[in-house]
Every structure is written in structure tokens, then in C-alpha cells.
């Protein structure tokens, strides 16, 4: 959606136009739900938290000022804050499964199994990153937000987000290399014992 069209929709929604509010919801709800579901790993909980995000957005809509940050980034910030609040209340570490759609579709059962195993391996490795590193990867690559929008959503500077992303990708690369070397070393040890 163009910036101008989005700004007009927001202005109409702020004036109480139910059609405009409905359109903003339909356009953004799947992305917000996907982000939250990737954080909490529970579809029912993600639905509840998504509802809370849109309730908070509706309450805050009269104060929303369109300043070049997309409405989606504003919603992601509310979602991020709500997820953080939820985990603080639960006093447990968040899980972060990748969404099923992140890997390209493979042909045949063998390709599907291979893609599933690759996804499981990535999930395991991503859990070894810090919570902020996990968040930045989800917002950038799953939610598709721009650096400026991620910075807004996480309440950090663009420079901090760039550094977080760089460190997260570098650490993920290291973890992938270690995981690839481990089976090779084990196979060599097994062959030497025979």
C-alpha cells in the first residue's frame, strides 16, 4: 500500500470510519499474528496476544501521528512490547520457532523431509542466540520490516539494529559451521573404531 493511501486510511480510521479500521486490521493482522506466533510458539496464545495488540492500537489510534514510520511498524512495536510483557509475566524464556513458510517449497516427500529437517536444525541454532538477536532476525526476515521499522519496533537506534543483525547472522553462521563439522568428526571417529 502506498504511503499516501495508508495515511488517508489512518486519518479516516481516526475519525471513526469502521471500513478504514477494518481494512487496516485485515491488512496487518496476519503479519502481527505471524510475528507473535514466532515468538510464543503457541497458536492460541498468539491469537489472544494479537487481539490485545489490536485493542491497544485501537485505543492509541487517536494519538497516532503519521511521521513516515509505517502503521505496520507501529503495530509491530506494540506487538513487541506485548510479547515482552507476556514473558515477563510468565518469567520464562521465549521460544522462537521459524514460520513454516520461511523455507522454499521442495518437490516430493524427500524434499519435504529435507526442508523440515533443515528448519528444525535452524530452530535449534536460533534458540542459541540472544533474545534481541532472535527478535531482530524475526522482524527483519519473517516480518519483512525495514531497518528503520525494526529500530522503532524494538525501541533501539538503527545502528544498534544493524549491529544486532550483523552479530546474529555471524553467530548463526558459526553455529551452522559447528553443526556441519560435528557429524563429520563423529563419522571419522566411528570409522577409525571399526
C-alpha positions in Angstrom: 0.0 0.0 0.0 1.3 3.4 -0.8 2.3 5.8 1.9 -0.4 8.3 0.9 -3.2 5.7 0.8 -2.1 4.4 4.2 -2.1 7.9 5.7 -5.6 8.5 4.3 -6.8 5.2 5.8 -5.3 6.1 9.1 -6.9 9.5 9.1 -10.3 8.0 8.2 -9.9 5.4 11.0 -9.1 8.1 13.5 -12.4 9.8 12.6 -14.2 6.6 13.4 -14.6 5.1 9.9 -15.3 1.4 10.5 -14.4 0.4 7.0 -11.0 2.0 7.2 -10.3 0.3 10.6 -11.4 -3.0 9.1 -9.1 -2.6 6.1 -6.1 -1.7 8.4 -6.9 -4.7 10.5 -7.2 -7.1 7.6 -4.0 -5.9 6.0 -1.9 -6.1 9.2 -3.4 -8.8 11.3 -1.7 -11.8 9.5 1.8 -10.1 9.9 1.3 -9.3 13.5 -0.1 -12.8 14.3 2.9 -14.4 12.4 5.4 -12.3 14.4 3.7 -13.1 17.7 3.3 -16.8 16.9 7.0 -17.0 16.0 7.8 -15.6 19.5 5.4 -17.6 21.7 5.2 -20.9 19.7 1.5 -21.3 20.6 -1.2 -20.5 18.0 -4.0 -20.0 20.6 -1.8 -17.7 22.7 -0.7 -15.9 19.5 -4.3 -15.2 18.6 -5.0 -13.8 22.1 -2.0 -11.6 22.1 -2.8 -10.4 18.5 -6.2 -9.4 19.7 -4.7 -7.5 22.6 -2.3 -5.7 20.2 -5.2 -4.5 18.0 -7.2 -3.5 21.1 -4.2 -1.4 22.3 -3.8 0.0 18.7 -7.4 1.0 18.6 -7.1 2.7 22.0 -3.9 4.5 20.8 -5.1 5.3 17.3 -6.4 8.9 18.1 -2.8 9.8 19.3 -1.1 8.1 16.3 0.8 10.6 14.2 1.9 9.5 10.8 5.6 10.5 10.6 6.9 8.3 7.8 7.1 5.2 10.0 4.6 2.7 8.6 1.5 1.8 10.5 2.8 -1.8 10.4 6.0 -0.8 12.3 3.8 0.9 14.9 1.8 -2.3 15.3 5.0 -4.4 15.5 6.3 -2.1 18.3 3.0 -2.7 20.2 3.3 -6.4 19.5 7.0 -6.5 20.6 6.1 -4.7 23.8 3.1 -7.1 24.5 5.3 -10.2 23.9 8.0 -8.8 26.3 5.3 -8.1 28.9 3.9 -11.6 28.4 7.2 -13.2 29.0 8.0 -11.0 32.0 4.7 -12.2 33.5 5.5 -15.8 32.7 9.1 -15.5 34.0 10.3 -17.9 31.4 12.5 -17.6 28.3 10.6 -17.3 24.9 10.8 -19.9 22.3 11.2 -18.9 18.7 10.2 -21.4 16.1 10.6 -20.2 12.5 7.4 -20.0 10.5 6.8 -22.9 8.1 6.8 -20.6 5.1 10.4 -19.4 5.5 11.9 -22.2 3.5 11.2 -22.7 -0.2 8.9 -25.5 -1.1 10.6 -28.7 -2.1 9.2 -31.3 -4.6 8.4 -34.7 -3.4 8.4 -36.3 0.0 12.2 -36.5 0.2 12.5 -32.8 -0.5 9.8 -32.0 2.1 11.6 -34.1 4.7 14.9 -32.5 4.0 13.3 -29.0 4.3 11.7 -30.0 7.6 14.9 -31.3 9.0 16.7 -28.1 7.8 14.1 -26.0 9.5 14.3 -28.0 12.8 18.1 -27.5 12.7 17.8 -23.8 12.2 15.2 -23.5 15.0 17.7 -25.3 17.4 20.5 -23.0 16.4 18.4 -19.8 16.6 17.5 -20.7 20.1 21.1 -20.3 21.0 21.1 -16.6 20.0 20.2 -13.9 22.5 16.6 -12.8 22.7 17.4 -9.5 21.0 19.2 -11.3 18.2 16.3 -13.6 17.7 13.9 -10.7 17.7 15.8 -8.7 15.0 16.0 -11.8 12.7 12.3 -12.4 13.1 11.3 -8.8 12.4 13.8 -8.4 9.5 13.3 -11.7 7.7 10.0 -13.2 8.8 8.0 -10.0 9.2 10.0 -8.3 6.4 10.4 -4.9 8.2 12.9 -2.4 7.1 15.8 -1.4 9.5 14.1 1.8 10.5 10.9 -0.1 11.3 12.7 -2.8 13.3 14.5 0.0 15.2 11.2 1.6 16.0 9.5 -1.7 17.0 12.4 -2.7 19.3 12.9 0.9 20.6 16.6 0.9 19.5 18.7 3.0 17.2 19.2 1.9 13.5 22.9 1.5 14.3 22.1 -0.8 17.2 19.7 -2.9 14.9 22.4 -3.1 12.2 24.9 -4.4 14.8 22.4 -6.8 16.3 21.6 -8.2 12.9 25.3 -8.5 12.0 26.1 -10.3 15.2 23.1 -12.5 15.0 23.9 -13.6 11.4 27.6 -14.0 12.2 26.8 -16.2 15.3 24.3 -18.2 13.3 27.0 -18.8 10.6 29.4 -20.0 13.3 26.8 -22.3 14.8 25.9 -23.7 11.4 29.6 -24.4 10.7 30.0 -26.1 14.1 26.9 -28.2 13.4 28.2 -29.3 10.0 31.6 -30.2 11.4 30.2 -32.3 14.3 28.7 -35.1 12.2 31.8 -35.3 10.0 34.0 -35.6 13.1 31.7 -38.3 14.6 31.7 -40.3 11.3 35.6 -40.2 11.2 35.7 -41.4 14.8 33.3 -44.3 14.1 35.2 -45.3 11.0 38.5 -45.3 13.0 36.9 -47.6 15.6 35.9 -50.3 13.0 
